Amino acid sequence: QLTGFVIMLLICAAVASIVVNATGPRQADPLSYTTGMAILVIVVINAGIAAWTEHKAGDALEALTKMTQATIYVVRGGEEVKVDVPTVVRGDVVVLGTGDVVPADLRLSEADDVKVSEMALTGEPEDVAKTWKMRPRREGEAEKLTPENMVFSGCSVTNGKGRGIVVETGMGTRIGRIAQLIAGEDGERPKKRCLCLPDTSANQTPLQANLESLGGRIGIMAIFVCVVIFIFGVAMKRTDPSNPDTAPWLYMILIAVTLAVAAIPEGIPLCVTISLSIGCKDMVKKNVLVRKLAAVETLGSASVICSDKTGTLTEGKMTMVKMWAGGVPYAVEGKGFDPTVGRITRTEADGTEVDAAGDLLVRSTLLSAILCCNTTLSMSVDQETGEARWEPKGNSSEAPIVVAARKIGLDEN
């Protein structure tokens, strides 16, 4: 928040104003420091508003930790033991089963009908079959993002069981690299500006670039005018009327710095930050999360947004809405994975809806379907919000069947 040219110009002007007044004849007057202090207060308020607004959006690392489970089984000393996910290291042999979340990037050594949901990486809802076998790459064939003999951190096992050797953990995993890109960390040594401040010019929005350009022009013009006035004042031997004994060059420095402070528009950064914060607040009310404050202006300049549907425009949750049994159509009510919401109904000839939970056709069809499923449905509680929600563990295509069966009292267990 302090790397903008206008902000740096304001800080320099404020420091110069305080230094000049502290060495001038009015150094004992507290009111002589009001200009410099006011500019510093504006800079701090501006940075505080921007930092607070961006902090509310959270960061990529917090989202990354929510994608993993607390414990996992690994083979240590020849035995399967349950360990905390953060203690998994490279070289560990991890035991995977249906419903597990992969704790790290693994190369499979055993795979028994293993299928994994890679929606977190590719955005595709279809489960991907995995194998322990290594398929040689053909000449001219591009390298796959997700090889068949690898499973990746954050992906859930939807079917089968297997074992894999840990090859990458933490931010070295595929999902960790995505988190680094979101956080703006490419792994290289960050560029510096003025020997200490990071250079963020490559990620500037059009508004930020225009403000930088405006600040540069104003700063150059202000310095040029101040230098000219200082030279003419010293040449004409202008002195302080209230203290004629003061040296002309010291008096003209005070005049030049005062003009520079007056020429710099200290209100621009604060006005822009407040305007973007108001826009960010309005977007949050419409369920749009803005991580970077300047992105509000960039989004307002967009006319076409190209986006994949799964997990972006949709929740990535399949729900059963209709079923046929014995040639009779039935409607399945409810949304999501909550089996306590909605019911299964059929429509009579007169148009009335009848609860079909007790129909033999419905019960026999769903019983046959649920016996072929390995997916389980359970209620979990969010540790932060305390909110209880139903979550399936297993194949995403089997989850709607299990939820529908629960609606009529059939348990997958």
C-alpha positions in Angstrom: 0.0 0.0 0.0 3.0 2.3 0.2 4.7 1.6 -3.1 2.7 4.0 -5.3 4.6 7.0 -6.6 2.0 9.5 -5.4 2.2 8.0 -1.9 6.0 8.1 -1.8 5.9 11.7 -3.0 3.5 12.6 -0.2 5.7 10.9 2.4 8.8 12.8 1.1 6.8 16.1 1.1 5.6 15.5 4.6 9.1 14.6 6.0 10.6 17.7 4.2 7.9 20.0 5.6 8.5 18.7 9.2 12.3 19.0 8.8 12.2 22.5 7.4 9.8 23.7 10.1 11.9 22.0 12.8 15.0 23.9 11.7 13.2 27.2 11.0 12.4 30.1 13.2 9.0 28.6 14.1 10.3 25.4 15.4 8.7 25.9 18.8 5.2 26.5 17.4 3.3 23.2 17.2 1.0 24.6 14.5 3.9 24.8 12.1 4.0 21.0 11.9 0.3 20.5 11.0 0.8 20.3 7.3 3.4 17.5 7.4 1.5 15.6 10.1 -1.8 15.9 8.2 -0.2 14.4 5.1 1.2 11.5 7.1 -2.2 10.8 8.7 -3.8 10.7 5.2 -1.2 8.3 4.0 -1.8 6.0 7.0 -5.6 6.1 6.7 -5.4 5.4 3.0 -3.1 2.4 3.5 -5.3 1.2 6.4 -8.5 1.2 4.5 -7.0 -0.6 1.5 -5.3 -3.2 3.7 -8.4 -3.9 5.8 -10.6 -4.3 2.8 -8.2 -6.8 1.1 -7.7 -8.6 4.4 -11.4 -9.4 4.7 -11.2 -11.4 1.4 -8.8 -13.9 3.1 -5.8 -15.5 1.4 -5.0 -18.6 -0.6 -3.3 -20.4 2.2 -6.3 -20.5 4.4 -8.4 -21.9 1.6 -5.7 -24.5 1.0 -5.8 -25.8 4.5 -9.6 -26.3 4.3 -9.1 -28.7 1.3 -7.3 -31.3 3.4 -8.5 -33.7 6.1 -7.0 -33.9 9.6 -5.5 -37.4 9.6 -4.4 -40.1 7.1 -3.1 -43.6 7.2 0.6 -44.2 6.3 2.9 -47.2 6.4 5.6 -46.8 9.0 7.7 -49.6 10.5 5.7 -52.0 8.3 2.4 -51.1 9.9 -0.5 -48.9 9.0 -0.7 -46.0 11.4 -2.9 -42.9 11.5 -0.9 -39.6 11.5 -1.7 -36.0 11.3 -1.6 -34.7 7.7 1.0 -32.0 8.5 3.4 -34.7 9.6 3.4 -36.4 6.2 6.8 -36.1 4.5 8.4 -37.0 1.2 9.0 -40.8 1.0 6.0 -41.7 3.1 3.7 -44.5 1.8 0.1 -43.2 2.1 -2.8 -45.6 2.2 -5.8 -44.3 0.3 -9.5 -45.4 0.5 -12.8 -44.2 -0.8 -13.7 -40.7 0.8 -10.1 -39.8 1.7 -8.6 -36.5 0.7 -5.1 -36.9 -0.8 -2.7 -35.2 1.7 0.2 -34.6 -0.8 1.2 -35.3 -4.4 1.6 -39.1 -4.6 3.0 -41.5 -7.2 0.8 -44.6 -7.0 2.4 -48.0 -6.2 -0.8 -49.9 -5.8 -4.2 -49.1 -7.3 -7.4 -51.1 -7.0 -10.1 -49.5 -9.2 -9.0 -46.0 -7.9 -10.9 -43.0 -9.1 -10.2 -39.4 -8.1 -12.1 -36.2 -8.4 -9.6 -33.6 -9.8 -12.1 -30.8 -9.9 -9.8 -28.6 -7.7 -7.1 -28.8 -10.4 -8.9 -29.1 -13.7 -12.4 -27.9 -13.0 -13.9 -31.1 -14.6 -16.6 -32.9 -12.6 -15.9 -36.4 -14.0 -14.0 -38.7 -11.8 -10.6 -39.8 -13.3 -9.4 -43.4 -13.2 -5.9 -43.9 -11.9 -3.4 -46.8 -12.2 0.0 -47.7 -10.8 1.4 -48.4 -14.3 3.6 -45.9 -16.0 2.6 -45.3 -19.6 5.5 -44.2 -21.8 5.0 -40.9 -23.6 4.8 -41.1 -27.3 7.0 -38.9 -29.5 5.5 -35.5 -30.0 2.8 -36.0 -27.3 2.4 -33.2 -24.8 2.9 -33.8 -21.1 -0.3 -34.3 -19.3 -1.2 -32.0 -16.4 -2.5 -35.0 -14.3 -0.7 -38.3 -15.2 -2.6 -41.5 -14.7 -0.1 -42.8 -12.1 -0.2 -39.7 -9.9 -2.8 -38.4 -7.4 -2.6 -34.8 -6.2 -3.1 -32.9 -2.9 -6.6 -31.7 -2.3 -8.3 -34.2 -4.6 -10.7 -36.7 -3.1 -10.7 -40.4 -3.7 -14.2 -41.3 -5.0 -13.7 -45.0 -5.6 -11.4 -47.9 -4.9 -8.3 -48.1 -2.7 -4.6 -47.8 -3.2 -1.2 -46.8 -1.9 1.2 -44.1 -3.1 4.6 -42.6 -2.3 4.8 -39.0 -1.4 6.8 -36.9 -3.9 5.8 -33.3 -3.0 4.2 -31.7 0.1 2.8 -28.3 1.1 3.4 -25.5 -1.3 5.5 -27.7 -3.6 2.3 -29.6 -4.7 0.3 -28.7 -7.8 -2.5 -27.2 -5.6 0.2 -25.3 -3.7 1.6 -23.8 -6.9 -1.9 -22.6 -7.7 -2.1 -21.0 -4.3 1.2 -19.3 -4.9 -0.1 -17.9 -8.2 -3.2 -16.6 -6.4 -1.1 -15.0 -3.7 1.2 -13.5 -6.3 4.3 -15.5 -5.3 6.1 -17.0 -8.3 8.9 -18.5 -6.2 11.5 -16.0 -7.5 13.3 -13.4 -5.5 10.9 -10.4 -5.4 12.0 -7.3 -7.2 12.7 -4.2 -5.1 12.1 -0.5 -5.6 14.1 2.1 -3.8 16.2 -0.8 -2.3 13.5 -1.9 0.1 10.0 -1.7 -1.3 8.6 -4.4 -3.6 8.1 -3.6 -7.2 4.4 -4.3 -8.1 4.3 -2.4 -11.4 3.8 -5.6 -13.4 0.5 -6.3 -11.7 -0.9 -2.7 -12.0 -4.4 -2.1 -13.2 -5.2 0.7 -15.7 -6.3 3.0 -12.9 -3.1 2.4 -10.9 -1.0 2.9 -14.0 -2.7 6.2 -14.7 -2.3 7.4 -11.1 1.4 6.5 -11.2 1.7 8.5 -14.4 -0.2 11.4 -13.0 1.9 11.4 -9.8 5.1 11.3 -11.9 4.1 14.3 -14.0 3.0 16.3 -10.9 6.2 15.4 -9.0 8.5 16.4 -11.9 6.6 19.7 -12.5 6.5 20.5 -8.7 10.3 19.8 -8.4 11.1 21.9 -11.5 9.0 24.9 -10.4 10.4 24.7 -6.8 14.0 24.6 -8.2 13.4 27.6 -10.4 11.8 29.6 -7.6 14.7 28.6 -5.3 17.3 29.8 -7.8 15.5 33.1 -8.5 14.9 33.7 -4.8 18.5 33.2 -3.9 19.7 35.3 -6.8 17.4 38.1 -5.8 18.5 37.6 -2.1 15.0 37.2 -0.8 14.9 37.0 3.0 12.2 36.3 5.6 10.3 39.6 6.3 9.8 38.5 10.0 13.4 37.6 10.4 15.7 39.6 8.0 18.8 38.0 9.5 17.9 34.6 8.1 20.0 33.4 5.1 18.3 33.8 1.7 19.0 30.1 0.8 17.3 28.8 4.0 14.3 31.0 3.5 13.9 29.9 -0.1 14.2 26.2 0.8 11.2 26.8 3.2 9.3 28.5 0.4 10.1 25.8 -2.2 9.1 22.9 0.1 5.9 24.7 1.0 5.0 25.1 -2.7 5.9 21.4 -3.4 3.6 20.3 -0.5 0.8 22.5 -1.8 1.2 21.2 -5.4 0.9 17.5 -4.6 -2.7 16.3 -4.5 -2.7 14.4 -1.2 -6.5 13.8 -1.5 -6.3 11.6 -4.7 -5.1 8.3 -3.1 -7.6 8.6 -0.3 -10.5 9.4 -2.6 -9.6 6.5 -5.0 -9.3 4.0 -2.1 -12.6 5.1 -0.5 -14.3 4.8 -3.9 -12.9 1.3 -4.6 -13.8 0.2 -1.0 -17.4 1.3 -1.6 -17.5 -0.6 -4.8 -16.0 -3.7 -3.1 -18.6 -3.5 -0.3 -21.5 -3.3 -2.9 -20.0 -6.4 -4.7 -19.8 -8.4 -1.5 -23.5 -7.8 -1.0 -24.0 -9.6 -4.3 -21.8 -12.5 -3.2 -18.8 -11.4 -5.2 -15.5 -11.8 -3.2 -12.9 -9.2 -4.2 -9.4 -10.2 -3.0 -7.5 -7.2 -4.4 -9.1 -3.7 -4.0 -7.8 -2.5 -7.4 -9.6 -5.4 -9.1 -12.9 -3.6 -8.7 -11.8 -1.1 -11.3 -10.5 -3.8 -13.6 -13.7 -5.8 -13.4 -15.7 -2.7 -14.2 -13.7 -2.4 -17.4 -14.5 -6.0 -18.5 -17.1 -6.5 -21.2 -16.7 -10.2 -21.8 -15.8 -12.8 -19.1 -14.8 -16.3 -20.3 -15.4 -18.9 -17.5 -15.7 -22.6 -17.1 -19.1 -23.7 -15.7 -18.3 -26.4 -13.2 -17.3 -25.1 -9.8 -17.4 -21.5 -11.1 -20.9 -20.8 -12.3 -22.2 -23.9 -10.6 -21.6 -25.6 -7.2 -20.3 -28.9 -8.7 -23.0 -30.8 -6.9 -25.3 -33.3 -8.7 -28.8 -33.7 -7.5 -31.5 -36.2 -8.5 -34.6 -34.5 -9.7 -36.5 -37.3 -11.4 -36.6 -41.1 -11.5 -38.5 -43.8 -13.3 -39.6 -47.1 -11.7 -41.8 -49.6 -13.5 -42.6 -47.1 -16.2 -43.9 -44.6 -13.7 -42.2 -41.2 -13.4 -41.4 -39.8 -10.0 -40.2 -36.3 -8.9 -37.4 -35.9 -6.3 -37.6 -32.7 -4.4 -34.8 -30.8 -2.5 -31.4 -29.5 -3.4 -27.9 -30.3 -2.4 -27.0 -33.2 -0.1 -29.5 -32.7 2.7 -31.7 -35.8 2.9 -34.1 -34.2 5.3 -35.2 -31.6 2.8 -37.7 -32.6 0.1 -39.5 -35.9 -0.7 -40.3 -38.2 -3.6 -43.7 -37.7 -5.2 -45.8 -39.0 -8.1 -48.5 -37.1 -10.0 -51.9 -38.7 -10.2 -54.2 -38.5 -13.2 -56.2 -35.6 -11.6 -52.9 -33.6 -11.2 -52.5 -34.0 -7.5 -49.1 -34.9 -6.0 -48.9 -37.9 -3.7 -46.0 -38.9 -1.4 -44.4 -42.0 -3.0 -41.9 -42.8 -0.2 -43.9 -46.0 0.5 -44.3 -47.2 -3.1 -42.8 -50.6 -3.6 -41.4 -49.6 -7.0 -39.6 -46.6 -5.5 -38.2 -48.5 -2.6 -37.0 -51.5 -4.6 -35.4 -49.3 -7.3 -33.5 -47.2 -4.8 -32.5 -50.2 -2.7 -31.0 -51.9 -5.7 -29.2 -48.7 -6.6 -27.8 -48.0 -3.1 -26.5 -51.6 -2.8 -24.3 -50.8 -5.8 -22.9 -47.7 -4.2 -19.8 -47.3 -2.0 -20.5 -43.6 -1.2 -21.5 -42.6 2.3 -23.4 -39.6 3.6 -22.6 -38.0 6.9 -23.1 -34.7 8.8 -20.0 -32.6 9.5 -19.6 -29.4 11.5 -17.5 -26.4 10.3 -14.9 -25.7 13.0 -15.0 -21.9 12.4 -18.7 -21.2 11.8 -20.2 -24.1 13.7 -22.5 -24.7 10.8 -23.6 -28.3 10.3 -23.9 -29.6 6.8 -24.2 -33.0 5.0 -21.2 -34.2 3.0 -20.8 -37.3 0.8 -17.7 -39.3 0.8 -17.1 -41.2 -2.4 -18.1 -41.1 -6.1 -19.8 -37.8 -7.0 -22.3 -39.7 -9.3 -23.4 -42.0 -6.5 -24.0 -39.1 -4.0 -27.5 -38.2 -5.5 -28.6 -41.8 -5.3 -27.6 -42.1 -1.6 -29.4 -38.8 -0.8 -32.6 -39.9 -2.6 -32.5 -43.2 -0.8 -32.1 -41.4 2.6 -35.3 -39.4 1.8 -37.3 -42.6 2.0 -35.5 -44.0 5.0 -33.0 -46.3 3.3 -29.5 -46.1 4.9 -26.4 -46.9 2.8 -24.9 -48.6 5.9 
